[in-house]
Every structure is written in structure tokens, then in C-alpha cells.
Amino acid sequence: MSRFDRYLLSQLLALFGFFSLVLVGVYWVNRAVGLFDDLIGDGQSAVVFLQFSLLTLPNVVRLVLPISAFIGAVYVANRLMSESELVVMQATGFSAFRLARPVWYFGLIVAAMMLILMNVLVPASRSALAERSAVISQNVSARFLKDGQFIHPTDGITLYIREIAATGELLDLFLADDRILATRALYTARKAFFAKTDTGPKLLMVDGMVQVLSAKGQQLSVTRFADFTYDMAGLMAAPGPRKRNMAELSTYELLAPTQELATEVRETEDSLRFEGHSRIAQPFTAVAAALIGFASLLLGAFSRFGFWRQVGIAVALLLGVQAIATVATSVGEAVAGGWMLAYAAPLIGIAIGVFELWFSQRPRRVAKMVTA
């Protein structure tokens, strides 16, 4: 690699790293706020919130990398054009394609990162996140137990706990069960505990009383107990086998889907196959983004007013490539053989960048001055 290639590549990687950190921070904080409201408000600990936040990070990075590659390429090209460094290199005989060689290296490095993310890290994090969510959904004490509040875990159930001790004891519990028509049962206990069994969670109440009021005949029966076990099946369904979704599947499974796999994730074989090829093709949009961003700024000559027109062209072209990707996804998932459309957006984007490089080195016409 020549000294110029190393210099330009180092500039691209440095700006790419900076913009990636900024954008990942913005995206991550935005998602973390929603997670914080959902998890902490649902009674989960800060450790659970941190686990969920870290598991969402690979997908956030995957979304940010092409944008960072584009911004980095535009910023570096704009700076080198403004300082006439690229003009000097062109004057020494460097063609537009030669100037863009380190941009190709840069785009392929970013594409390699995205390949690892999309085919290894993101599916693994999605699977771990789904498993952790399933565990959290079965955690009755975190979902339903809030001291000092009347809560309604399900229709016909009202629960109140005066205080939850540090040892996990539920002090001064009140439970109203109105699920059976014409009958109301009230449970009170000085303290209670939760216990997990093979048939589901149980509520163990100590030193309490059961009052059952029958609407028919207006009869009230009172039973005092030293200990009593209440089945929590009404509060939470028994856990069943967890079904995976398409984001958790490996790329190998997506490229060769079976009918059983499609039934498990509730998708068609065509959509699974398209998703598998999309994981291979989508990383190369980073190459297209970097190439379009760099080549667009070579289209115009130096101007003291900057290169805003060229930047606008680059943004418009990138939006066009994204629109092609959106249309290709909607069509490719619905038709047989549509997996080939997964490669449409990256290939078209790269072709646009190559065309811009070719067009930028065409001789420009200079307007002749007309003298009176």
C-alpha cells in the first residue's frame, strides 16, 4: 500500500470511528430510555437493564456503520478538496479511480465488520435477548409485586402488599379473587412467600384468613389458617417451549430453510431465504455508501463557497439506494427466487459510485468570455 493510500485510509478510519461512536451513542441512549421505562418500571433491577442494553448494542452498531462510512467519506473528501490536497494529487497524474483506491479498502473493512455483526453477533444477541425476556416474563415477583400499591395482574385478581422485606417476605398481604362468578374470595395473611414448582409458581401464605362470599344466599364463610398455598396459575400461564423468530436463526439455516423451520418462525421459505442472502449482501452497502460519498465530491471543481451541492447529490443518491433496498425487500420476500433482489441495492450503489468516478474525470467545458 502506497503512502498516499495509507494516509487517506487512516483519515477515513479515524473519522469513521469518531462518527460511529457518536451515532451509536445517540441510538443507544434513545433505545435505553425506552428500555429503562419498561424494565425499571416493571420492577426489574439495574443489572437486568444493563444486560438488555448490552444485548441490543450489536444491532444498533449494525445500523450505524453504513451511515458512519458515508459521513466519514464525505467529510474526508470535503476537507481534502478544500485544502487542495486532492487537486495536487490529480495534478500529479492520479485518476479518480486511483484516488478512490483507499476508499475501496475502507469500504471493504467496514463491510467485513458488518458481515461479522450480521451473521454472528446480531443473531447471537437476539437469541440471548429472547431467552432473557422469556425468563423475565416468568419472574412473578418482579412483574407483579410492588409494595404499597393495588395491582391487577389479570382480570378478577387484586393484590396488595404493604411491604416487601429484604429477605423476600411479603408482609401484610391482601388478595381478592373474583374470577368465579357469584363468588368472591378474600385472602389476608401476615406474611407470604413465593415458591417455584414444576406446575408453576405458588404463593405460600402464613397466619391468615380466607373469606368466601357467595352471592347466592349471601353466605359468608371464614376460615383461619396457619399456612395456606395459593396456585398462581391465574396470574401467569405455565411456561411452554419457546419458539424462535427469524432474527435468531443462523445464516446457514436461512439459506437452506425447511418447511418445519418456516412453520416454527411463522414465515415463508422465500422470506427466510431472502433474509439469509440479505445478511450477505447488506454489508456491501457500506462500500457503496463510502464510494458515493467520496466520488460525489469529485464531481465539482474547487469553490470558495464549499461543496454543498455535491454533498446534496451524495445524500440524494444514498437515499435512492436505500429506497431500492426497501422496495427489493418488500418484493423479494414475497416471490419465489426473490432472494436475488437482496443484491440489487449494493450492486446499484457501487455502480453509481463507479459511474461518478468515471464522470468526474471527463474534460469539463470552460465557458468562453465574450468581450464587447
C-alpha positions as CSV (number, residue, x, y, z in Angstrom):
1,M,0.0,0.0,0.0
2,S,1.4,3.4,-1.0
3,R,2.0,6.2,1.4
4,F,-1.0,8.1,-0.1
5,D,-3.3,5.1,0.4
6,R,-2.2,4.7,4.0
7,Y,-2.6,8.4,4.6
8,L,-6.1,8.6,3.1
9,L,-7.2,5.3,4.7
10,S,-6.0,6.5,8.1
11,Q,-8.1,9.6,7.7
12,L,-11.2,7.6,6.7
13,L,-10.9,5.2,9.6
14,A,-10.3,7.9,12.2
15,L,-13.4,9.9,11.1
16,F,-15.4,6.7,10.7
17,G,-14.5,5.7,14.3
18,F,-15.5,9.1,15.6
19,F,-18.8,9.3,13.8
20,S,-19.6,5.7,14.7
21,L,-19.1,6.4,18.4
22,V,-21.3,9.5,18.2
23,L,-24.1,7.8,16.3
24,V,-24.0,4.6,18.4
25,G,-24.2,6.7,21.5
26,V,-27.3,8.6,20.2
27,Y,-29.1,5.4,19.0
28,W,-28.2,3.5,22.2
29,V,-29.3,6.2,24.5
30,N,-32.6,6.6,22.6
31,R,-33.3,2.9,23.0
32,A,-32.0,2.7,26.5
33,V,-34.6,5.3,27.6
34,G,-37.4,3.1,26.4
35,L,-35.8,0.0,28.0
36,F,-35.4,1.9,31.3
37,D,-39.1,2.8,31.4
38,D,-40.2,-0.8,30.5
39,L,-37.8,-2.7,32.8
40,I,-37.3,-0.5,35.8
41,G,-41.0,0.5,35.8
42,D,-41.8,-3.2,35.7
43,G,-39.8,-3.9,38.8
44,Q,-36.6,-5.1,37.3
45,S,-33.1,-4.3,38.7
46,A,-30.5,-2.1,37.1
47,V,-28.4,-5.2,36.3
48,V,-31.2,-6.5,34.1
49,F,-31.5,-3.1,32.4
50,L,-27.7,-3.2,31.7
51,Q,-27.9,-6.8,30.3
52,F,-30.7,-5.8,27.9
53,S,-28.9,-2.6,26.9
54,L,-25.8,-4.5,26.0
55,L,-27.7,-7.2,24.1
56,T,-29.3,-4.5,21.9
57,L,-25.9,-2.9,21.1
58,P,-24.8,-5.2,18.2
59,N,-28.0,-4.4,16.2
60,V,-27.5,-0.7,16.9
61,V,-23.9,-0.9,15.6
62,R,-25.1,-2.8,12.6
63,L,-27.5,0.0,11.7
64,V,-25.0,2.8,12.2
65,L,-21.9,1.5,10.3
66,P,-23.0,2.3,6.7
67,I,-24.1,5.8,7.8
68,S,-20.8,6.4,9.5
69,A,-18.9,5.2,6.5
70,F,-20.8,7.6,4.3
71,I,-20.3,10.6,6.6
72,G,-16.6,9.8,7.1
73,A,-16.0,9.6,3.3
74,V,-17.9,12.8,2.6
75,Y,-16.1,14.6,5.5
76,V,-12.6,13.5,4.4
77,A,-13.2,14.2,0.7
78,N,-14.6,17.7,1.6
79,R,-11.6,18.5,3.7
80,L,-9.0,17.3,1.2
81,M,-10.7,19.1,-1.6
82,S,-10.9,22.3,0.5
83,E,-7.2,22.1,1.3
84,S,-6.4,21.3,-2.4
85,E,-4.7,18.0,-1.4
86,L,-6.8,16.0,-3.9
87,V,-6.2,18.7,-6.6
88,V,-2.5,18.4,-6.1
89,M,-2.7,14.6,-6.4
90,Q,-4.8,14.9,-9.6
91,A,-2.2,17.3,-11.0
92,T,0.5,14.7,-10.5
93,G,-1.5,12.3,-12.7
94,F,-3.7,10.4,-10.3
95,S,-7.0,9.5,-11.9
96,A,-10.3,9.5,-10.0
97,F,-10.1,5.7,-9.8
98,R,-6.6,5.8,-8.4
99,L,-7.7,8.4,-5.8
100,A,-10.6,6.2,-4.8
101,R,-8.5,3.0,-4.2
102,P,-8.1,3.6,-0.4
103,V,-11.9,4.2,-0.3
104,W,-12.4,0.7,-1.7
105,Y,-10.1,-0.6,1.1
106,F,-12.1,1.4,3.6
107,G,-15.5,0.2,2.4
108,L,-14.4,-3.4,2.4
109,I,-13.1,-3.1,6.0
110,V,-16.5,-1.7,7.1
111,A,-18.2,-4.5,5.1
112,A,-16.2,-7.1,6.9
113,M,-17.2,-5.7,10.2
114,M,-20.9,-5.8,9.2
115,L,-20.5,-9.4,7.9
116,I,-19.4,-10.4,11.4
117,L,-22.1,-8.4,13.1
118,M,-25.0,-9.6,10.9
119,N,-24.0,-13.2,10.6
120,V,-22.6,-13.9,14.1
121,L,-23.1,-11.2,16.7
122,V,-26.6,-10.0,16.0
123,P,-28.3,-13.4,15.7
124,A,-26.5,-14.5,19.0
125,S,-27.5,-11.3,20.8
126,R,-31.1,-11.6,19.5
127,S,-31.3,-15.2,20.7
128,A,-29.9,-14.3,24.2
129,L,-32.2,-11.3,24.4
130,A,-35.3,-13.5,23.6
131,E,-34.2,-16.1,26.2
132,R,-33.6,-13.4,28.8
133,S,-37.0,-11.9,28.0
134,A,-38.7,-15.3,28.5
135,V,-37.1,-15.7,31.9
136,I,-38.1,-12.2,32.9
137,S,-41.7,-12.8,31.8
138,Q,-41.9,-15.8,34.2
139,N,-40.5,-13.8,37.1
140,V,-43.7,-13.2,39.0
141,S,-42.0,-11.3,41.9
142,A,-40.6,-8.8,39.5
143,R,-43.7,-8.4,37.3
144,F,-46.5,-8.3,39.9
145,L,-45.1,-7.5,43.3
146,K,-45.0,-3.8,44.2
147,D,-45.4,-2.8,47.8
148,G,-47.8,-0.2,48.8
149,Q,-49.9,-0.4,45.6
150,F,-53.0,-2.2,44.5
151,I,-52.2,-4.1,41.3
152,H,-54.3,-6.2,38.9
153,P,-52.1,-8.9,37.4
154,T,-55.1,-10.3,35.5
155,D,-58.8,-9.9,35.2
156,G,-60.6,-10.6,38.5
157,I,-57.4,-10.5,40.7
158,T,-56.5,-7.6,43.0
159,L,-53.3,-7.8,45.0
160,Y,-51.9,-5.5,47.7
161,I,-48.7,-5.9,49.7
162,R,-47.9,-3.5,52.5
163,E,-44.1,-4.1,52.4
164,I,-41.6,-6.4,50.7
165,A,-38.8,-7.3,53.2
166,A,-35.2,-7.5,52.2
167,T,-35.4,-11.3,52.7
168,G,-38.2,-11.6,50.1
169,E,-41.0,-11.9,52.6
170,L,-44.3,-10.3,51.7
171,L,-45.7,-8.6,54.7
172,D,-49.4,-8.0,55.3
173,L,-50.8,-9.4,52.0
174,F,-54.3,-8.9,50.7
175,L,-55.6,-10.9,47.7
176,A,-59.1,-10.6,46.2
177,D,-60.1,-13.3,43.7
178,D,-63.3,-12.5,41.7
179,R,-62.7,-14.9,38.8
180,I,-65.6,-17.2,39.7
181,L,-69.0,-15.7,39.1
182,A,-71.3,-15.2,42.1
183,T,-68.4,-15.9,44.4
184,R,-65.7,-13.7,45.9
185,A,-62.7,-14.9,47.9
186,L,-60.6,-12.6,50.0
187,Y,-57.2,-13.8,51.3
188,T,-55.3,-12.0,54.0
189,A,-52.0,-13.1,55.6
190,R,-49.5,-11.6,58.0
191,K,-46.7,-12.7,55.6
192,A,-46.3,-14.8,52.4
193,F,-43.6,-16.2,50.2
194,F,-43.3,-17.2,46.5
195,A,-42.2,-20.7,45.5
196,K,-41.5,-22.1,42.1
197,T,-42.7,-25.7,41.4
198,D,-42.9,-27.9,38.4
199,T,-46.6,-27.0,37.9
200,G,-46.0,-23.2,38.2
201,P,-45.4,-20.6,40.9
202,K,-47.2,-20.9,44.3
203,L,-48.0,-18.3,46.9
204,L,-47.4,-19.6,50.4
205,M,-49.4,-17.6,53.0
206,V,-48.7,-17.8,56.7
207,D,-51.0,-16.8,59.6
208,G,-54.0,-15.6,57.7
209,M,-57.7,-15.9,56.8
210,V,-59.9,-16.7,53.9
211,Q,-63.3,-15.1,53.5
212,V,-65.6,-16.5,50.8
213,L,-68.8,-14.6,50.0
214,S,-71.4,-16.4,47.9
215,A,-73.8,-14.1,46.1
216,K,-76.4,-16.9,46.1
217,G,-77.9,-16.8,49.6
218,Q,-75.5,-14.1,50.7
219,Q,-73.5,-16.6,52.7
220,L,-70.1,-15.7,54.2
221,S,-67.6,-18.4,55.3
222,V,-64.5,-17.5,57.2
223,T,-61.5,-19.9,57.6
224,R,-58.4,-19.1,59.5
225,F,-55.2,-20.9,58.7
226,A,-51.6,-21.3,59.9
227,D,-50.4,-21.8,56.4
228,F,-52.1,-21.9,53.0
229,T,-50.9,-22.5,49.4
230,Y,-52.4,-20.5,46.6
231,D,-51.9,-21.6,43.0
232,M,-50.6,-18.7,40.9
233,A,-51.7,-20.2,37.6
234,G,-54.3,-17.5,37.3
235,L,-51.6,-14.9,37.4
236,M,-49.3,-16.4,34.8
237,A,-49.6,-19.1,32.2
238,A,-47.3,-22.0,32.6
239,P,-44.1,-21.6,30.5
240,G,-44.1,-23.6,27.3
241,P,-41.4,-24.3,24.7
242,R,-40.1,-21.0,23.3
243,K,-40.3,-20.5,19.6
244,R,-37.5,-18.7,17.8
245,N,-38.0,-15.8,15.4
246,M,-36.3,-15.2,12.1
247,A,-33.7,-12.8,13.6
248,E,-32.4,-15.6,15.9
249,L,-31.7,-18.1,13.1
250,S,-28.2,-18.7,11.8
251,T,-27.4,-17.6,8.2
252,Y,-26.9,-21.3,7.3
253,E,-30.5,-22.1,8.4
254,L,-31.8,-19.1,6.4
255,L,-30.0,-20.1,3.2
256,A,-31.4,-23.6,3.3
257,P,-34.8,-23.3,5.0
258,T,-37.1,-26.2,5.6
259,Q,-40.9,-26.3,6.0
260,E,-40.6,-27.1,9.6
261,L,-38.3,-24.1,10.2
262,A,-40.7,-21.8,8.3
263,T,-43.6,-23.1,10.5
264,E,-41.6,-22.5,13.7
265,V,-40.8,-18.9,12.9
266,R,-44.1,-18.3,11.2
267,E,-42.5,-17.1,7.9
268,T,-42.4,-18.4,4.4
269,E,-39.4,-20.2,2.9
270,D,-38.9,-17.4,0.4
271,S,-38.7,-14.8,3.1
272,L,-36.2,-16.9,5.1
273,R,-34.1,-17.4,2.0
274,F,-34.2,-13.6,1.2
275,E,-33.2,-12.8,4.8
276,G,-30.2,-15.1,4.5
277,H,-28.9,-13.5,1.3
278,S,-29.7,-10.1,2.7
279,R,-27.2,-10.8,5.6
280,I,-24.5,-11.4,2.9
281,A,-25.5,-8.5,0.6
282,Q,-26.3,-5.7,3.0
283,P,-22.8,-5.3,4.4
284,F,-21.6,-4.2,0.9
285,T,-23.9,-1.2,1.1
286,A,-21.1,0.3,3.2
287,V,-18.8,0.0,0.2
288,A,-21.5,1.7,-1.9
289,A,-22.1,4.4,0.7
290,A,-18.3,5.3,1.1
291,L,-17.8,5.3,-2.7
292,I,-20.8,7.5,-3.4
293,G,-19.8,9.9,-0.7
294,F,-16.2,10.2,-1.9
295,A,-17.0,10.2,-5.7
296,S,-19.8,12.8,-5.4
297,L,-17.3,15.4,-4.1
298,L,-15.0,14.9,-7.1
299,L,-17.8,16.0,-9.5
300,G,-17.2,19.7,-8.9
301,A,-14.2,22.0,-9.1
302,F,-12.9,23.9,-6.1
303,S,-15.1,26.6,-4.8
304,R,-14.6,29.1,-2.0
305,F,-18.3,28.6,-1.1
306,G,-17.7,24.9,-0.4
307,F,-19.1,21.7,-1.8
308,W,-22.7,21.7,-0.5
309,R,-24.1,20.9,-3.9
310,Q,-22.0,17.8,-4.2
311,V,-22.9,16.8,-0.6
312,G,-26.6,17.2,-1.5
313,I,-26.1,15.0,-4.6
314,A,-24.4,12.3,-2.4
315,V,-27.2,12.3,0.1
316,A,-29.9,12.1,-2.6
317,L,-28.1,9.2,-4.3
318,L,-27.7,7.4,-1.0
319,L,-31.4,7.9,-0.2
320,G,-32.2,6.5,-3.7
321,V,-30.1,3.4,-2.9
322,Q,-32.0,2.9,0.4
323,A,-35.3,3.3,-1.5
324,I,-34.2,0.5,-3.8
325,A,-33.3,-1.7,-0.9
326,T,-36.7,-1.1,0.7
327,V,-38.6,-2.0,-2.5
328,A,-36.4,-5.0,-3.1
329,T,-37.1,-6.3,0.4
330,S,-40.9,-6.0,0.1
331,V,-40.8,-7.7,-3.3
332,G,-38.1,-10.3,-2.7
333,E,-39.7,-11.7,0.4
334,A,-43.0,-12.3,-1.4
335,V,-41.9,-14.1,-4.6
336,A,-40.0,-17.3,-5.4
337,G,-36.4,-16.6,-6.4
338,G,-36.7,-13.1,-4.9
339,W,-33.5,-13.6,-2.9
340,M,-31.6,-12.3,-5.9
341,L,-33.1,-8.8,-5.3
342,A,-31.2,-8.7,-2.0
343,Y,-28.1,-7.8,-4.0
344,A,-29.8,-5.1,-6.1
345,A,-29.2,-2.1,-3.8
346,P,-25.4,-2.8,-3.1
347,L,-24.7,-3.5,-6.7
348,I,-26.6,-0.5,-8.0
349,G,-24.9,1.7,-5.3
350,I,-21.4,0.5,-6.3
351,A,-22.3,1.1,-9.9
352,I,-23.4,4.6,-9.2
353,G,-20.1,5.3,-7.4
354,V,-18.1,3.9,-10.3
355,F,-20.0,6.0,-12.8
356,E,-19.4,9.1,-10.7
357,L,-15.7,8.4,-10.7
358,W,-15.7,8.0,-14.5
359,F,-17.8,11.1,-15.0
360,S,-15.6,13.2,-12.6
361,Q,-12.5,12.8,-14.8
362,R,-14.2,13.8,-18.1
363,P,-12.9,17.0,-19.6
364,R,-15.1,20.0,-18.4
365,R,-16.1,22.7,-20.8
366,V,-15.0,26.1,-19.8
367,A,-17.3,28.9,-20.8
368,K,-15.7,31.5,-23.1
369,M,-15.7,35.1,-22.0
370,V,-17.4,37.4,-24.5
371,T,-15.8,40.8,-24.9
372,A,-17.6,43.7,-26.3
